[in-house]
Amino acid sequence: MKAEYDFSNAKKNPYTEKLKRQVTINLDVETVEYFKMLAERNGIPYQTLINLYLSDCAKNKKAPTITWA
C-alpha cells in the first residue's frame, strides 16, 4: 500500500447525482397493494414504481389538491 495516492487525474463518480436516500414512510395498505399490483403487471419492483411516480410528480411540479372535510 502506498503512503500517498495521486487523485489529480481522478474522474467524478457519474452516479453521485442518482443516489437514493432510505426513508421510512407510512402508507395506507390500499395504496401499497395498488402499487404492488401495478408493479407486478409491469414487471418491476413496487418501490421502484413508487419512486418513479414521486419523481415524476417532483419533476413536473405536481401538487395535490387537498380539501379538508
N, C-alpha and C positions, 0 to 999 in steps of 0.2 A: 504494500500500500504506500502510495506517495505521501509525502508530508504536505504537499500543496498540489492543487489541480488548477489547470488553466481553463476558465469558462468564458474567455473573451470571444470565442467563436461559437458559443452555445446558441441554439435556436429556442425561441419561446415555445412552450407547450401549446399546440393548437387547440387542445381540448379544455383549456382552463375556462373558457367562456361557456362551456357546456356542462360544467359541474352541477351536480344536484345537491340539495340540502335535505337531509332527512328531517321530517316533521311528524308530529302526532296530531291527528285531526279527528274529530268526532263527526261521523256522517250517519244519516238515517240508514237503517237496514235496507229500506226500499231503494235508496239511491245506490248503495253498494251493489245490490242484486241487479239493478238495471245496468250498471256499467260492466258487471261480470257477464251478463247476458250479451251485451254488445261486443265485449272483448272476445268472448267465445265465438260469436258469429264471424268476427273479423280475424280471428287467429292471432291476437296479440294479448299480452298481459293487461289485466284491468287497471292496474296502477299506471301503466304507460298510457292507456286510453284517457284516464282522468287527467294525467299530466298534459297530454296533447290538447284536451278540451280547455283546461285552465290556461295553458299557454296561448291558445287562440284567442281566448277572452282578453287576456292581458295585452296581446299584440294589437288587437283591434279596438282596444279601449272600451270593451263592452261592460256596462254596469247594470246590475239587476234593478228591476222596478220593484220596490218594496212598499207594500201597503199594510199598515198595522190595523188589525180589526179591533 
